[in-house]
Amino acid sequence: MITADRELQDQFASDNTAGACPEALDALVAANAGWQPSYGTDEITHRVCDRLREVFETDCDVYFVFNGTAANALSLAALCRSYHSVICADCAHVETDECGAPEFFSNGTKLLRAVALQGKLPPAEIGRLVNLRSDIHYPRPRVVSVTQASELGTVYSPAELAAVSEAARLAGLRVHMDGARFANAVAARGCSPAELSWRAGVDVLCLGGTKMGLPLGEAVVFFDRELSAEFAWRCKQAGQLASKMRYLAAPWLGVLEHDAWLRRAAHANRMARRLADGLTRLPGVALHAPCEANGVFVNLPAVAANHLRAAGVHFYTFIGGAARFMCSWATSEEAVDRLLSLAAAAFETRRKEQ
Ligand SMILES: *Cc1c(COP(=O)(O)O)cnc(C)c1O
């Protein structure tokens, strides 16, 4: 019987099982001095907003919320009226994992599911869903939502994003990006944050902090400032306005300093690549989707998957039945290699049983 050591058990289940990275934590501790004005009027929060405007090379409007569900739901609600609809991939987090929060906070805006290809929304799906109906009985399409990096660990190129935005623009729709893993996407593509967002037509970005290595918190970045009118009230009403805002903001200062966020994300991506290479060397294991960011999606033979689970390794079986393993800033090469040994042992057990 093989067993996973304690460190391996939860490490690959998600990129939110890791702790906060040192840069984030140091900045948090540094913020814990003296007195500061509350509700986001403090100096630290202002500094992070300015820093993000530098990072994105534009005069964007920034808000901080506690988690990704709030960031997505509130930003979509800001773009839509209750009778509107949002076109998203069928595997999108807003559709599958937010308990109806986008619909709830927008008072009824409906999500229209596009058939995704390897996690990405094909531009042609936008036209199809818009032109499907134009009558009064159909919720009026208003926004296209894309996830970068996608729920299947793939990454849109600037050109792919531009094609989505162009299809959206032709239909009169705005573009929302769920960037829970935006840092991984930027690190993977090696282009600028601007190129993967507003320059490719994105109007509002939910910029992930938690999975990147903050203790908690996400930023909502409006590139079209007209869309953020009254957003502050929306956050307050939804219980997302932190009174000690500096604690939500400060960790950002730490990771944005000297591009630590992109170095950490690049490391997570490299660990995923190592894991993907190792797993696909095992007999009969194939990638379910290309490994382009920090997630590995593989088709594991059921017996091997069961043995890994019995050994105590937690992982999700995902869209299309693939096993998902996530890497984070804290994943080490040694941990990846130990997981690979366990996987190899699971295969050995399977061979003996056959
Ligand atoms: C994790 C994640 C979120 C945020 O989820 P919360 O648990 O609400 O913080 C949003 N989108 C995607 C694609 C995610 O993976």
Ligand as a Chemical Component Dictionary entry (heavy atoms), coordinates in Angstrom:
data_LIG
# 
_chem_comp.id                   LIG 
_chem_comp.type                 NON-POLYMER 
_chem_comp.pdbx_formal_charge   0 
_chem_comp.three_letter_code    LIG 
# 
loop_
_chem_comp_atom.comp_id 
_chem_comp_atom.atom_id 
_chem_comp_atom.alt_atom_id 
_chem_comp_atom.type_symbol 
_chem_comp_atom.charge 
_chem_comp_atom.model_Cartn_x 
_chem_comp_atom.model_Cartn_y 
_chem_comp_atom.model_Cartn_z 
_chem_comp_atom.pdbx_ordinal 
LIG C1 C1 C 0 -10.719 30.206 -8.060  1  
LIG C2 C2 C 0 -11.407 30.857 -9.206  2  
LIG C3 C3 C 0 -12.203 31.991 -9.022  3  
LIG C4 C4 C 0 -12.436 32.614 -7.659  4  
LIG O1 O1 O 0 -13.103 31.802 -6.771  5  
LIG P1 P1 P 0 -13.398 32.230 -5.258  6  
LIG O2 O2 O 0 -13.417 30.927 -4.542  7  
LIG O3 O3 O 0 -14.711 32.904 -5.246  8  
LIG O4 O4 O 0 -12.305 33.134 -4.812  9  
LIG C5 C5 C 0 -12.748 32.591 -10.135 10 
LIG N1 N1 N 0 -12.559 32.097 -11.366 11 
LIG C6 C6 C 0 -11.803 31.006 -11.588 12 
LIG C7 C7 C 0 -11.594 30.524 -12.981 13 
LIG C8 C8 C 0 -11.216 30.336 -10.508 14 
LIG O5 O5 O 0 -10.478 29.252 -10.733 15 
# 
loop_
_chem_comp_bond.comp_id 
_chem_comp_bond.atom_id_1 
_chem_comp_bond.atom_id_2 
_chem_comp_bond.value_order 
_chem_comp_bond.pdbx_ordinal 
LIG C1 C2 SING 1  
LIG C2 C3 SING 2  
LIG C2 C8 DOUB 3  
LIG C3 C4 SING 4  
LIG C3 C5 DOUB 5  
LIG C4 O1 SING 6  
LIG O1 P1 SING 7  
LIG P1 O2 DOUB 8  
LIG P1 O3 SING 9  
LIG P1 O4 SING 10 
LIG C5 N1 SING 11 
LIG N1 C6 DOUB 12 
LIG C6 C7 SING 13 
LIG C6 C8 SING 14 
LIG C8 O5 SING 15 
# 
